[in-house]
């Protein structure tokens, strides 16, 4: 980072040539490391840096719209529509004259035939053919491939997305911005994937196994997982679309909604706690904060109990202030405690005594009580 880089870009860890897409991604990544509840100052500075960086980018160039539609069928006016993929065509013989679209469709058919393990090799081979076309062919092919993944017209979407991310260098500054709304959709998937990876490993693996089961065969045994899936759909809609089709999600929700209210409540109570949906770092910070609060509460309660006990023993009457006497008091023997018990048992035991002396007698009595010797003499001893 150079000395001339604006402060807001330094806070976000960005170079001086960062674009709006890079600013939003850096902010999203930094935000997952800060819990506003436990670090409000850090959150405020991060938010201030983000707003300043956005304004800085807008001053240099127009920024793409921040809001990204979650409707993947509306990526752009000329985006691939579902009927363009399916109406009157087979993957092997698409009714198109665009060679890049034909190659993209051949790749989609190959993925369905060969499986996830061959995705990267199939994409590399397909792109090699694309690069033999005219100069704009790779860019068009990239757009067609994004449409196929976003519209869920291709299998093994997680693997296809990962292979495309590497082949098309989606992490390069400025690349996604040039793709318009398609680039915004890719950016949304990348951001949600980063957030997803911040969750606990066990939870993520468990949910991925549930997704795979639902895509293979949706049955009533999966009803208990719907409250968690519905919550994940709200936080990671684009990323979840790589794992679960819209048809599966609709059928899953319909099956859950058909249950009785009592059954729905039971499934909601069976769901994982809120902490499972928080980034691991944030969940641990909140747990530590709760632990510190509990410790202070325990100390406060203990102090109150000691204070109340002292008041009960000494009485609630107002007393004149007593000068502090640093002279330590020796521990009384059981016999001395018994004699002190008799001495202080009289109604006017403290009458006429100096305040310091009265306080010392009560301190001795308190020690005797804590030692278990606060009782009258035992006959015969």
N, C-alpha and C positions, 0 to 999 in steps of 0.2 A: 504494500500500500504506500503510495507516494505521499510526500508531505502536502502536495497541493490538492489531494482528494478531499472533497467536502466532508464535513464531520458526519453528516447523516449517512453518507455512503460507507464511511469507516465503521460506524455503529453496526450497519448491516453486513459488513465484511465484503463490500463490493468495490470493483475498480471504478475509475473515473469515467469509463465509457459504458457503464451499465445502462440498460434500457428498462422500460416499465415492467416487462415480463420478469426480468431478473430481480427487480425491486420487490415485486409481489412474492416471488418464490423465496427470496431471502427473508422477508418479513414473516412469511408463514413458517419457515424453518426455525427462526429465532423465537417466534411466539410459542412454539411447542416446548421450549426450554424454560419458559417463565410462567409461574403461576401468579396471576394478579392478586390472589388472596394473600400469599405469603411474601410477595415482592412487588408491592404497588409502585415503588419508585422506579424499579427496573422496567416494569411494564409501561409506565408513563413515558420514560425516556425512549423506549423502543417505538412506541406509538408516535411520539414526536418526530423521531428520525424517519419513520415510514412516511408520514405526511409531508415532511420536508423533501424527502427523496422523490416522492410523486410530483410535487410541485416543480422540483428541479428538472425532472424528465419532461414535464409538460411544457416548460419554458423552452426546452431545446427541440422538442418534436411532439407531434400529436400522439396521444396515448390511445391504444385500443380500448374499447369499453371494458370496464372492470367486471361488470356482471356477465357471467357465463351461463347461458341457458342449459339446464339439465336435460332438455329435450334433444337427444342426439339426432333426431330426425330433422332438426332445423338448424344444422350447422352453418349452412350458407345457401343462398338462393340457387347456386348451381351444384349443390352437394348431391351425392348419389342417394336417390330415394329408394325405399324398399322395393317398389314395383319395378324399378329399373333393373334390379338384380334378379327378380323372380318371374316377372311376367313373360310368358311365352319363351323361356330360354332355359337351357341347362348350363351348368358350370363349364362343360366342355365346349359348348357352342353358343356363346353369348351373342345376342342380336345387336352388336355394336360394330362400329367401324374404327373406333379409337383403339389402336394397338396396345396402348398402356393399360386401358381398362381390360382388354382381353387377357393380357399377361397377369394382371391382378386377379382376375377370375380364375385363371389356370392355377395360380398360386393357392387361392382359397380351396380349390378342388384337391390340390396336392396335400394340403394340410389335413383335410378331412380323410384322405386315404392313408397317409403315412404316419400320422400321429404327431404328438408334441415333440418327440425326440429329434425329428427331422426339420422342424420349423426353421431354424437358423440357416441350415444348408439350403433348403428350398428357397428361402428369401434371397440368399446370396446369388443363387443360380438365376432366379427370376430377374434380379436387378442387373445381372450381367447381360441378359437379353435386352433389358430396357435401355441400357447405355449404348446399345447399337442403333437406337432410334435417333430421332432428331434431338436437338439440344435441350428442349424443354421437357423431354419425355420423363426423366427421373422425377422432376417436380410434380408432374401430373400423376405419375404412378404413386407417389407418396400420398397425394390427396385422395386417390381412389382407395388406397389401403386404409387410410384413416377412416374413410366412410364405411368401409366393410367392417372394421372393428367396432366403430361407434354405433352402427346400425345392427350389430350382432348378426352379421351375415357371413361369419367365418368362425370355424371352430378353434379351440385352444387359444382363446383371445389373450390370455395372460402371456403365453409364450410368444405369440405373434407380436404383441405390443413391445415386449422386451427386446425381441430381435430387431424390430423396426426402430426402436429407440437407439440402438447401437449403430445400425446401418445409416440412419438419416441424421445422426448427431443432434438429437433433440435437446441436449444440454448446452449447446453452443449459444452464446449470447446473441440475441437478435434473430435466431432461426425461426423460432415458433411465432414471433410477431409477424413475420412475413407470410405465415400461413393463415392469417385472419382468424375466423371463428374456429376453424379446424385446429389451429395452433392453440387457441384458448382451451379447447376441449382436451388436447394433449397435456397442456400445462395443468389443467384441473386434475387429470388422472395422476400425473406425477406428484402434485402436491398432496393429494389424498393418499397416495401410496406411501409417501414419506411419513405422513401422520399415522397411517396404519402401522408402519414398522416401528413406531414409538410405543405401541401397545405391548403388553406382556407376551412373551413368546408362547407360553402355554395357551393363553386365550386365542391367539391368532391361529395356532395350529388346530385347536379344537374347532374354531369357526370354519376354517378352510375344509376340514373333514366334513362338517355339516353341509357346506355348500356343494361339495362333490356328491354327497348322498342325495341331496335335493334335486340336482340336475339329472341324476341317474334314475331315481325313482322317488317321487314325492308321496309319502304316506303319512298316516296319523301319528307315527312315532316321532315325527319331526315337529309336531304342533308345539311342544314345549319350548322349542328354540325360536319360534316366531317373534316373541317380544324382543329378543336380543337382535335378531336379523332386522326387524323394523327400526330399531334404534341405530344400527349400523348403516342402514339405507339412508337415514337422515344425515349422517355425518360423512359418509363416503359413497355417494350415489354413483359417481363415474367409475371409481375403482371397483365397486361392487358389481357394476355392469360387465366387467371382464370375467367375473366368476359365475354370476347368475343371470339368466335371461329374464327379460321382462315378463314373458309368459309364466315362467316358474314363480316369480315373485307375486304376480297377480293370483295365480292358483293357490299359492301358499297362504296369502292373506285371506282369500275367499274361504278357504278351509278353516282358518282360525276364526273368522267372523261368524261362521256357521255354528260355532260351539256356544253352549249356554254361558251366560254371564259368570256363573260360579266357576265353570271350567276355565274361562279366560282369566279370571282372577287367580286361580290356582297356578296356571302357567306363568303368569306375571310374577307371582311370588317365588317361583322356582328359578327365575332368571338370575344371572350373575349380578353382584352388587355394582353400584355406580363406579367404584374404584377400578373395575375391570375395563371400563371404557375410557379411562384417563391414561395419558402417557405415563410410562413407568416412573420417570423422574418426578413428575407432578404428584403422582399418587404417593410416592415415598416422602416427598416434602410435606404433603398434607398429613401423612401419618406421623411424621416427626413433630409437626406443629400440634397435632392432637395429643401426642404423648407429653409434650412440654406443658400444654394446658392442663392435662390430667394431673401431672406432677405438682404444678402450682396449686391446683384445686385441693389436692390431698394435703399439701402443707398448710393451706389456708384453713381447711376443716380441722386439722389437728391443732392448729394454733387457737382456733375458736373454742375447741373442746377444752384445751388447757386453761384458757382464759375463763371460761364458764365455770370450770371446776374450782378455780382459784376464787372466783366471786362467791360461789356457793359456800366454800369453806370459811371465807373471811367475812361473809355478810355483805349486804349491798349498801350499808350505811356510808355516808360520805365521811372521809377521814382526813385530818390535816396532813399535809405533805410531811414526810419523814426524811431527815437527812440520810444520805447514803453512808453506811458503815461498812468499810472494806474488810473488817476483821473477820476471818473465816470462823465458822462455828464448827466445833468438833461433833462428830456423830454421837448421839446419845445411846447408852446401853438400853436393853429392854427394861431394866429396873428404873433407870432414869426417865424413860418414856412413861412408865406407869406412874411415877411420882409426879411428872409434869401433867399427866392426865388429871390427877386428883387436884393439882394446883389450879388448873384452868377450868375445872368443872364448876367452880364456885361462880354464882351469877355476877359478882363484882370482881372477878379475878384480875382484870386489867385496870381497875379503877385506881387512880392516883399514880400509875406508872408513867414513866417518861415515854414518849412516842418511840424512841429508838429501842428501848428495852421491850416494849410491847411487841414491836415488830420482830425482834429476835426470838421472843417466846413463841410467836405464831410460826416463825420459820422452823424452829425446832419441832413444834407440834406437827407441821406438815411433813417433815422428814420422818418422824416417827410413824405417821400414818402410811407413808409410802413404803416404809420398811416392815409394816405389818405389826407394829408394836403399840398402836394407839388404842389402849384399853386399860381398865383399872387393874391394880395389882391382883395377881392370882393367889388366893389363900394358900399358905404353906410354902411359898417360894420366897 
